[in-house]
Amino acid sequence: MREPDRIIRIRTVLARTGLSRSTIYRKIAEGTFPARLKISTNGAGWHESEIKRWIADPIGWRPIAEFDEVR
């Protein structure tokens, strides 16, 4: 059975990636880091699977388009 994809917050992302907060937001703007999700009025987070995928291949990471083939 597949585990549900958790939403992780900025502190966890910072700890797992080793990047600074400003670097993460710069990379999001450049399109080289997963975009954050709005989870409440003042809260945001990231899909844990996207962060794991970025950590595994930060240079080759790209957003998965809605219509990309599953490989």
PDB file of N, CA, C and O in Angstrom:
ATOM      1  N   MET A   1       0.842  -1.179   0.000  1.00  0.00           N
ATOM      2  CA  MET A   1       0.000   0.000   0.000  1.00  0.00           C
ATOM      3  C   MET A   1       0.887   1.242   0.000  1.00  0.00           C
ATOM      4  O   MET A   1       1.896   1.293   0.703  1.00  0.00           O
ATOM      5  N   ARG A   2       0.516   2.212  -0.769  1.00  0.00           N
ATOM      6  CA  ARG A   2       1.295   3.437  -0.929  1.00  0.00           C
ATOM      7  C   ARG A   2       1.052   4.386   0.243  1.00  0.00           C
ATOM      8  O   ARG A   2      -0.078   4.559   0.697  1.00  0.00           O
ATOM      9  N   GLU A   3       2.149   5.001   0.725  1.00  0.00           N
ATOM     10  CA  GLU A   3       2.038   5.979   1.806  1.00  0.00           C
ATOM     11  C   GLU A   3       1.427   7.274   1.287  1.00  0.00           C
ATOM     12  O   GLU A   3       1.682   7.653   0.144  1.00  0.00           O
ATOM     13  N   PRO A   4       0.632   7.956   2.093  1.00  0.00           N
ATOM     14  CA  PRO A   4       0.090   9.242   1.652  1.00  0.00           C
ATOM     15  C   PRO A   4       1.216  10.273   1.562  1.00  0.00           C
ATOM     16  O   PRO A   4       2.181  10.215   2.324  1.00  0.00           O
ATOM     17  N   ASP A   5       1.086  11.207   0.637  1.00  0.00           N
ATOM     18  CA  ASP A   5       2.081  12.261   0.454  1.00  0.00           C
ATOM     19  C   ASP A   5       1.838  13.335   1.507  1.00  0.00           C
ATOM     20  O   ASP A   5       0.818  14.024   1.477  1.00  0.00           O
ATOM     21  N   ARG A   6       2.773  13.475   2.430  1.00  0.00           N
ATOM     22  CA  ARG A   6       2.634  14.448   3.508  1.00  0.00           C
ATOM     23  C   ARG A   6       2.972  15.855   3.019  1.00  0.00           C
ATOM     24  O   ARG A   6       3.685  16.032   2.032  1.00  0.00           O
ATOM     25  N   ILE A   7       2.453  16.833   3.718  1.00  0.00           N
ATOM     26  CA  ILE A   7       2.810  18.229   3.483  1.00  0.00           C
ATOM     27  C   ILE A   7       3.806  18.604   4.574  1.00  0.00           C
ATOM     28  O   ILE A   7       3.525  18.438   5.761  1.00  0.00           O
ATOM     29  N   ILE A   8       4.976  19.113   4.168  1.00  0.00           N
ATOM     30  CA  ILE A   8       5.982  19.509   5.149  1.00  0.00           C
ATOM     31  C   ILE A   8       6.160  21.017   5.120  1.00  0.00           C
ATOM     32  O   ILE A   8       5.969  21.659   4.086  1.00  0.00           O
ATOM     33  N   ARG A   9       6.523  21.569   6.255  1.00  0.00           N
ATOM     34  CA  ARG A   9       6.639  23.023   6.408  1.00  0.00           C
ATOM     35  C   ARG A   9       8.069  23.478   6.149  1.00  0.00           C
ATOM     36  O   ARG A   9       8.963  22.655   5.955  1.00  0.00           O
ATOM     37  N   ILE A  10       8.280  24.787   6.146  1.00  0.00           N
ATOM     38  CA  ILE A  10       9.544  25.395   5.767  1.00  0.00           C
ATOM     39  C   ILE A  10      10.712  24.920   6.633  1.00  0.00           C
ATOM     40  O   ILE A  10      11.797  24.684   6.102  1.00  0.00           O
ATOM     41  N   ARG A  11      10.532  24.775   7.923  1.00  0.00           N
ATOM     42  CA  ARG A  11      11.636  24.331   8.788  1.00  0.00           C
ATOM     43  C   ARG A  11      12.147  22.960   8.387  1.00  0.00           C
ATOM     44  O   ARG A  11      13.353  22.715   8.393  1.00  0.00           O
ATOM     45  N   THR A  12      11.241  22.076   8.041  1.00  0.00           N
ATOM     46  CA  THR A  12      11.631  20.739   7.605  1.00  0.00           C
ATOM     47  C   THR A  12      12.347  20.806   6.265  1.00  0.00           C
ATOM     48  O   THR A  12      13.345  20.115   6.059  1.00  0.00           O
ATOM     49  N   VAL A  13      11.848  21.628   5.356  1.00  0.00           N
ATOM     50  CA  VAL A  13      12.486  21.793   4.044  1.00  0.00           C
ATOM     51  C   VAL A  13      13.893  22.354   4.216  1.00  0.00           C
ATOM     52  O   VAL A  13      14.830  21.883   3.571  1.00  0.00           O
ATOM     53  N   LEU A  14      14.050  23.351   5.076  1.00  0.00           N
ATOM     54  CA  LEU A  14      15.369  23.930   5.337  1.00  0.00           C
ATOM     55  C   LEU A  14      16.327  22.876   5.879  1.00  0.00           C
ATOM     56  O   LEU A  14      17.475  22.793   5.443  1.00  0.00           O
ATOM     57  N   ALA A  15      15.858  22.075   6.824  1.00  0.00           N
ATOM     58  CA  ALA A  15      16.715  21.047   7.434  1.00  0.00           C
ATOM     59  C   ALA A  15      17.102  19.967   6.430  1.00  0.00           C
ATOM     60  O   ALA A  15      18.248  19.519   6.415  1.00  0.00           O
ATOM     61  N   ARG A  16      16.166  19.549   5.598  1.00  0.00           N
ATOM     62  CA  ARG A  16      16.437  18.461   4.653  1.00  0.00           C
ATOM     63  C   ARG A  16      17.301  18.887   3.480  1.00  0.00           C
ATOM     64  O   ARG A  16      18.110  18.098   2.992  1.00  0.00           O
ATOM     65  N   THR A  17      17.144  20.119   3.021  1.00  0.00           N
ATOM     66  CA  THR A  17      17.884  20.559   1.837  1.00  0.00           C
ATOM     67  C   THR A  17      19.213  21.217   2.170  1.00  0.00           C
ATOM     68  O   THR A  17      20.139  21.182   1.360  1.00  0.00           O
ATOM     69  N   GLY A  18      19.319  21.814   3.344  1.00  0.00           N
ATOM     70  CA  GLY A  18      20.521  22.548   3.699  1.00  0.00           C
ATOM     71  C   GLY A  18      20.589  23.916   3.048  1.00  0.00           C
ATOM     72  O   GLY A  18      21.615  24.590   3.133  1.00  0.00           O
ATOM     73  N   LEU A  19      19.516  24.335   2.403  1.00  0.00           N
ATOM     74  CA  LEU A  19      19.457  25.641   1.752  1.00  0.00           C
ATOM     75  C   LEU A  19      18.930  26.685   2.727  1.00  0.00           C
ATOM     76  O   LEU A  19      18.273  26.349   3.712  1.00  0.00           O
ATOM     77  N   SER A  20      19.222  27.952   2.448  1.00  0.00           N
ATOM     78  CA  SER A  20      18.655  29.026   3.252  1.00  0.00           C
ATOM     79  C   SER A  20      17.246  29.336   2.747  1.00  0.00           C
ATOM     80  O   SER A  20      16.871  28.953   1.638  1.00  0.00           O
ATOM     81  N   ARG A  21      16.493  30.019   3.560  1.00  0.00           N
ATOM     82  CA  ARG A  21      15.127  30.413   3.190  1.00  0.00           C
ATOM     83  C   ARG A  21      15.137  31.259   1.919  1.00  0.00           C
ATOM     84  O   ARG A  21      14.330  31.032   1.018  1.00  0.00           O
ATOM     85  N   SER A  22      16.042  32.229   1.841  1.00  0.00           N
ATOM     86  CA  SER A  22      16.078  33.105   0.665  1.00  0.00           C
ATOM     87  C   SER A  22      16.474  32.329  -0.595  1.00  0.00           C
ATOM     88  O   SER A  22      15.968  32.618  -1.679  1.00  0.00           O
ATOM     89  N   THR A  23      17.365  31.355  -0.466  1.00  0.00           N
ATOM     90  CA  THR A  23      17.750  30.538  -1.619  1.00  0.00           C
ATOM     91  C   THR A  23      16.571  29.709  -2.107  1.00  0.00           C
ATOM     92  O   THR A  23      16.358  29.579  -3.313  1.00  0.00           O
ATOM     93  N   ILE A  24      15.811  29.153  -1.186  1.00  0.00           N
ATOM     94  CA  ILE A  24      14.635  28.363  -1.576  1.00  0.00           C
ATOM     95  C   ILE A  24      13.662  29.229  -2.364  1.00  0.00           C
ATOM     96  O   ILE A  24      13.194  28.814  -3.424  1.00  0.00           O
ATOM     97  N   TYR A  25      13.348  30.420  -1.870  1.00  0.00           N
ATOM     98  CA  TYR A  25      12.382  31.274  -2.560  1.00  0.00           C
ATOM     99  C   TYR A  25      12.927  31.790  -3.895  1.00  0.00           C
ATOM    100  O   TYR A  25      12.162  31.975  -4.841  1.00  0.00           O
ATOM    101  N   ARG A  26      14.240  32.023  -3.980  1.00  0.00           N
ATOM    102  CA  ARG A  26      14.848  32.421  -5.258  1.00  0.00           C
ATOM    103  C   ARG A  26      14.737  31.284  -6.261  1.00  0.00           C
ATOM    104  O   ARG A  26      14.397  31.511  -7.422  1.00  0.00           O
ATOM    105  N   LYS A  27      15.021  30.055  -5.820  1.00  0.00           N
ATOM    106  CA  LYS A  27      14.934  28.902  -6.712  1.00  0.00           C
ATOM    107  C   LYS A  27      13.487  28.648  -7.147  1.00  0.00           C
ATOM    108  O   LYS A  27      13.252  28.240  -8.284  1.00  0.00           O
ATOM    109  N   ILE A  28      12.530  28.879  -6.272  1.00  0.00           N
ATOM    110  CA  ILE A  28      11.118  28.746  -6.662  1.00  0.00           C
ATOM    111  C   ILE A  28      10.810  29.732  -7.783  1.00  0.00           C
ATOM    112  O   ILE A  28      10.168  29.371  -8.770  1.00  0.00           O
ATOM    113  N   ALA A  29      11.262  30.971  -7.638  1.00  0.00           N
ATOM    114  CA  ALA A  29      11.023  31.996  -8.665  1.00  0.00           C
ATOM    115  C   ALA A  29      11.686  31.628  -9.984  1.00  0.00           C
ATOM    116  O   ALA A  29      11.155  31.931 -11.053  1.00  0.00           O
ATOM    117  N   GLU A  30      12.846  30.975  -9.914  1.00  0.00           N
ATOM    118  CA  GLU A  30      13.563  30.550 -11.126  1.00  0.00           C
ATOM    119  C   GLU A  30      12.946  29.292 -11.744  1.00  0.00           C
ATOM    120  O   GLU A  30      13.219  28.966 -12.900  1.00  0.00           O
ATOM    121  N   GLY A  31      12.117  28.591 -10.974  1.00  0.00           N
ATOM    122  CA  GLY A  31      11.518  27.354 -11.461  1.00  0.00           C
ATOM    123  C   GLY A  31      12.417  26.137 -11.269  1.00  0.00           C
ATOM    124  O   GLY A  31      12.226  25.113 -11.925  1.00  0.00           O
ATOM    125  N   THR A  32      13.406  26.246 -10.364  1.00  0.00           N
ATOM    126  CA  THR A  32      14.333  25.140 -10.135  1.00  0.00           C
ATOM    127  C   THR A  32      14.138  24.479  -8.775  1.00  0.00           C
ATOM    128  O   THR A  32      15.002  23.730  -8.322  1.00  0.00           O
ATOM    129  N   PHE A  33      13.025  24.746  -8.128  1.00  0.00           N
ATOM    130  CA  PHE A  33      12.679  24.149  -6.836  1.00  0.00           C
ATOM    131  C   PHE A  33      11.164  24.005  -6.783  1.00  0.00           C
ATOM    132  O   PHE A  33      10.448  24.831  -7.348  1.00  0.00           O
ATOM    133  N   PRO A  34      10.667  22.973  -6.115  1.00  0.00           N
ATOM    134  CA  PRO A  34       9.207  22.786  -6.045  1.00  0.00           C
ATOM    135  C   PRO A  34       8.485  23.994  -5.450  1.00  0.00           C
ATOM    136  O   PRO A  34       8.937  24.589  -4.472  1.00  0.00           O
ATOM    137  N   ALA A  35       7.382  24.332  -6.048  1.00  0.00           N
ATOM    138  CA  ALA A  35       6.563  25.452  -5.556  1.00  0.00           C
ATOM    139  C   ALA A  35       5.861  25.053  -4.263  1.00  0.00           C
ATOM    140  O   ALA A  35       5.563  23.881  -4.032  1.00  0.00           O
ATOM    141  N   ARG A  36       5.608  26.042  -3.438  1.00  0.00           N
ATOM    142  CA  ARG A  36       4.917  25.755  -2.182  1.00  0.00           C
ATOM    143  C   ARG A  36       3.412  25.732  -2.408  1.00  0.00           C
ATOM    144  O   ARG A  36       2.900  26.275  -3.387  1.00  0.00           O
ATOM    145  N   LEU A  37       2.729  25.095  -1.484  1.00  0.00           N
ATOM    146  CA  LEU A  37       1.276  24.983  -1.522  1.00  0.00           C
ATOM    147  C   LEU A  37       0.686  25.852  -0.428  1.00  0.00           C
ATOM    148  O   LEU A  37       1.190  25.871   0.695  1.00  0.00           O
ATOM    149  N   LYS A  38      -0.348  26.550  -0.742  1.00  0.00           N
ATOM    150  CA  LYS A  38      -1.067  27.326   0.266  1.00  0.00           C
ATOM    151  C   LYS A  38      -1.961  26.345   1.026  1.00  0.00           C
ATOM    152  O   LYS A  38      -2.839  25.718   0.434  1.00  0.00           O
ATOM    153  N   ILE A  39      -1.736  26.212   2.345  1.00  0.00           N
ATOM    154  CA  ILE A  39      -2.531  25.246   3.112  1.00  0.00           C
ATOM    155  C   ILE A  39      -3.483  25.913   4.096  1.00  0.00           C
ATOM    156  O   ILE A  39      -4.359  25.254   4.656  1.00  0.00           O
ATOM    157  N   SER A  40      -3.317  27.220   4.311  1.00  0.00           N
ATOM    158  CA  SER A  40      -4.246  27.985   5.133  1.00  0.00           C
ATOM    159  C   SER A  40      -4.016  29.463   4.837  1.00  0.00           C
ATOM    160  O   SER A  40      -3.218  29.807   3.965  1.00  0.00           O
ATOM    161  N   THR A  41      -4.698  30.318   5.545  1.00  0.00           N
ATOM    162  CA  THR A  41      -4.558  31.751   5.310  1.00  0.00           C
ATOM    163  C   THR A  41      -3.107  32.206   5.465  1.00  0.00           C
ATOM    164  O   THR A  41      -2.601  32.968   4.641  1.00  0.00           O
ATOM    165  N   ASN A  42      -2.450  31.744   6.506  1.00  0.00           N
ATOM    166  CA  ASN A  42      -1.068  32.164   6.770  1.00  0.00           C
ATOM    167  C   ASN A  42      -0.067  31.023   6.673  1.00  0.00           C
ATOM    168  O   ASN A  42       1.088  31.192   7.066  1.00  0.00           O
ATOM    169  N   GLY A  43      -0.468  29.882   6.168  1.00  0.00           N
ATOM    170  CA  GLY A  43       0.420  28.733   6.137  1.00  0.00           C
ATOM    171  C   GLY A  43       0.671  28.204   4.740  1.00  0.00           C
ATOM    172  O   GLY A  43      -0.182  28.280   3.856  1.00  0.00           O
ATOM    173  N   ALA A  44       1.865  27.668   4.570  1.00  0.00           N
ATOM    174  CA  ALA A  44       2.224  27.054   3.300  1.00  0.00           C
ATOM    175  C   ALA A  44       3.111  25.856   3.588  1.00  0.00           C
ATOM    176  O   ALA A  44       3.693  25.746   4.667  1.00  0.00           O
ATOM    177  N   GLY A  45       3.208  24.971   2.630  1.00  0.00           N
ATOM    178  CA  GLY A  45       4.043  23.791   2.785  1.00  0.00           C
ATOM    179  C   GLY A  45       4.389  23.222   1.430  1.00  0.00           C
ATOM    180  O   GLY A  45       4.021  23.784   0.398  1.00  0.00           O
ATOM    181  N   TRP A  46       5.093  22.114   1.429  1.00  0.00           N
ATOM    182  CA  TRP A  46       5.523  21.442   0.207  1.00  0.00           C
ATOM    183  C   TRP A  46       5.138  19.978   0.282  1.00  0.00           C
ATOM    184  O   TRP A  46       5.073  19.403   1.369  1.00  0.00           O
ATOM    185  N   HIS A  47       4.881  19.372  -0.871  1.00  0.00           N
ATOM    186  CA  HIS A  47       4.679  17.931  -0.919  1.00  0.00           C
ATOM    187  C   HIS A  47       6.017  17.276  -0.587  1.00  0.00           C
ATOM    188  O   HIS A  47       7.039  17.601  -1.191  1.00  0.00           O
ATOM    189  N   GLU A  48       6.009  16.371   0.358  1.00  0.00           N
ATOM    190  CA  GLU A  48       7.231  15.696   0.769  1.00  0.00           C
ATOM    191  C   GLU A  48       7.873  14.948  -0.395  1.00  0.00           C
ATOM    192  O   GLU A  48       9.099  14.915  -0.507  1.00  0.00           O
ATOM    193  N   SER A  49       7.068  14.355  -1.253  1.00  0.00           N
ATOM    194  CA  SER A  49       7.595  13.603  -2.389  1.00  0.00           C
ATOM    195  C   SER A  49       8.358  14.512  -3.353  1.00  0.00           C
ATOM    196  O   SER A  49       9.363  14.095  -3.927  1.00  0.00           O
ATOM    197  N   GLU A  50       7.889  15.757  -3.538  1.00  0.00           N
ATOM    198  CA  GLU A  50       8.582  16.699  -4.424  1.00  0.00           C
ATOM    199  C   GLU A  50       9.938  17.102  -3.842  1.00  0.00           C
ATOM    200  O   GLU A  50      10.918  17.230  -4.576  1.00  0.00           O
ATOM    201  N   ILE A  51       9.990  17.301  -2.531  1.00  0.00           N
ATOM    202  CA  ILE A  51      11.257  17.662  -1.893  1.00  0.00           C
ATOM    203  C   ILE A  51      12.227  16.491  -1.980  1.00  0.00           C
ATOM    204  O   ILE A  51      13.412  16.691  -2.249  1.00  0.00           O
ATOM    205  N   LYS A  52      11.741  15.275  -1.758  1.00  0.00           N
ATOM    206  CA  LYS A  52      12.604  14.090  -1.884  1.00  0.00           C
ATOM    207  C   LYS A  52      13.130  13.957  -3.309  1.00  0.00           C
ATOM    208  O   LYS A  52      14.294  13.616  -3.516  1.00  0.00           O
ATOM    209  N   ARG A  53      12.283  14.224  -4.279  1.00  0.00           N
ATOM    210  CA  ARG A  53      12.692  14.144  -5.687  1.00  0.00           C
ATOM    211  C   ARG A  53      13.736  15.210  -5.999  1.00  0.00           C
ATOM    212  O   ARG A  53      14.685  14.942  -6.737  1.00  0.00           O
ATOM    213  N   TRP A  54      13.576  16.416  -5.450  1.00  0.00           N
ATOM    214  CA  TRP A  54      14.552  17.478  -5.662  1.00  0.00           C
ATOM    215  C   TRP A  54      15.887  17.111  -5.010  1.00  0.00           C
ATOM    216  O   TRP A  54      16.942  17.319  -5.608  1.00  0.00           O
ATOM    217  N   ILE A  55      15.852  16.569  -3.795  1.00  0.00           N
ATOM    218  CA  ILE A  55      17.080  16.178  -3.098  1.00  0.00           C
ATOM    219  C   ILE A  55      17.823  15.106  -3.888  1.00  0.00           C
ATOM    220  O   ILE A  55      19.052  15.128  -3.955  1.00  0.00           O
ATOM    221  N   ALA A  56      17.098  14.179  -4.480  1.00  0.00           N
ATOM    222  CA  ALA A  56      17.723  13.097  -5.245  1.00  0.00           C
ATOM    223  C   ALA A  56      18.408  13.608  -6.504  1.00  0.00           C
ATOM    224  O   ALA A  56      19.409  13.032  -6.930  1.00  0.00           O
ATOM    225  N   ASP A  57      17.896  14.670  -7.108  1.00  0.00           N
ATOM    226  CA  ASP A  57      18.474  15.196  -8.352  1.00  0.00           C
ATOM    227  C   ASP A  57      18.210  16.698  -8.463  1.00  0.00           C
ATOM    228  O   ASP A  57      17.338  17.113  -9.227  1.00  0.00           O
ATOM    229  N   PRO A  58      18.955  17.525  -7.708  1.00  0.00           N
ATOM    230  CA  PRO A  58      18.682  18.961  -7.733  1.00  0.00           C
ATOM    231  C   PRO A  58      18.964  19.626  -9.079  1.00  0.00           C
ATOM    232  O   PRO A  58      18.293  20.596  -9.433  1.00  0.00           O
ATOM    233  N   ILE A  59      19.931  19.130  -9.829  1.00  0.00           N
ATOM    234  CA  ILE A  59      20.262  19.722 -11.128  1.00  0.00           C
ATOM    235  C   ILE A  59      19.211  19.350 -12.179  1.00  0.00           C
ATOM    236  O   ILE A  59      18.811  20.195 -12.981  1.00  0.00           O
ATOM    237  N   GLY A  60      18.770  18.113 -12.178  1.00  0.00           N
ATOM    238  CA  GLY A  60      17.833  17.639 -13.193  1.00  0.00           C
ATOM    239  C   GLY A  60      16.374  17.775 -12.817  1.00  0.00           C
ATOM    240  O   GLY A  60      15.499  17.397 -13.597  1.00  0.00           O
ATOM    241  N   TRP A  61      16.089  18.313 -11.628  1.00  0.00           N
ATOM    242  CA  TRP A  61      14.699  18.429 -11.190  1.00  0.00           C
ATOM    243  C   TRP A  61      13.936  19.384 -12.093  1.00  0.00           C
ATOM    244  O   TRP A  61      14.445  20.429 -12.499  1.00  0.00           O
ATOM    245  N   ARG A  62      12.719  19.003 -12.391  1.00  0.00           N
ATOM    246  CA  ARG A  62      11.795  19.894 -13.086  1.00  0.00           C
ATOM    247  C   ARG A  62      10.390  19.545 -12.622  1.00  0.00           C
ATOM    248  O   ARG A  62      10.130  18.409 -12.226  1.00  0.00           O
ATOM    249  N   PRO A  63       9.483  20.514 -12.669  1.00  0.00           N
ATOM    250  CA  PRO A  63       8.112  20.225 -12.240  1.00  0.00           C
ATOM    251  C   PRO A  63       7.491  19.145 -13.117  1.00  0.00           C
ATOM    252  O   PRO A  63       7.741  19.092 -14.321  1.00  0.00           O
ATOM    253  N   ILE A  64       6.694  18.299 -12.517  1.00  0.00           N
ATOM    254  CA  ILE A  64       5.966  17.295 -13.287  1.00  0.00           C
ATOM    255  C   ILE A  64       4.712  17.958 -13.820  1.00  0.00           C
ATOM    256  O   ILE A  64       3.866  18.424 -13.057  1.00  0.00           O
ATOM    257  N   ALA A  65       4.602  17.995 -15.137  1.00  0.00           N
ATOM    258  CA  ALA A  65       3.413  18.578 -15.761  1.00  0.00           C
ATOM    259  C   ALA A  65       2.237  17.629 -15.579  1.00  0.00           C
ATOM    260  O   ALA A  65       2.414  16.421 -15.420  1.00  0.00           O
ATOM    261  N   GLU A  66       1.086  18.170 -15.605  1.00  0.00           N
ATOM    262  CA  GLU A  66      -0.124  17.386 -15.396  1.00  0.00           C
ATOM    263  C   GLU A  66      -0.264  16.266 -16.400  1.00  0.00           C
ATOM    264  O   GLU A  66      -0.815  15.215 -16.073  1.00  0.00           O
ATOM    265  N   PHE A  67       0.223  16.464 -17.620  1.00  0.00           N
ATOM    266  CA  PHE A  67       0.028  15.487 -18.674  1.00  0.00           C
ATOM    267  C   PHE A  67       1.294  14.696 -19.024  1.00  0.00           C
ATOM    268  O   PHE A  67       1.321  13.981 -20.026  1.00  0.00           O
ATOM    269  N   ASP A  68       2.357  14.826 -18.187  1.00  0.00           N
ATOM    270  CA  ASP A  68       3.572  14.030 -18.424  1.00  0.00           C
ATOM    271  C   ASP A  68       3.245  12.552 -18.279  1.00  0.00           C
ATOM    272  O   ASP A  68       2.377  12.157 -17.501  1.00  0.00           O
ATOM    273  N   GLU A  69       3.968  11.748 -19.052  1.00  0.00           N
ATOM    274  CA  GLU A  69       3.799  10.312 -18.936  1.00  0.00           C
ATOM    275  C   GLU A  69       4.436   9.814 -17.662  1.00  0.00           C
ATOM    276  O   GLU A  69       5.458  10.346 -17.227  1.00  0.00           O
ATOM    277  N   VAL A  70       3.845   8.799 -17.058  1.00  0.00           N
ATOM    278  CA  VAL A  70       4.417   8.156 -15.882  1.00  0.00           C
ATOM    279  C   VAL A  70       5.457   7.185 -16.384  1.00  0.00           C
ATOM    280  O   VAL A  70       5.174   6.345 -17.238  1.00  0.00           O
ATOM    281  N   ARG A  71       6.675   7.300 -15.849  1.00  0.00           N
ATOM    282  CA  ARG A  71       7.760   6.424 -16.303  1.00  0.00           C
ATOM    283  C   ARG A  71       8.105   5.398 -15.276  1.00  0.00           C
ATOM    284  O   ARG A  71       8.998   4.580 -15.496  1.00  0.00           O
TER     285      ARG A  71
END
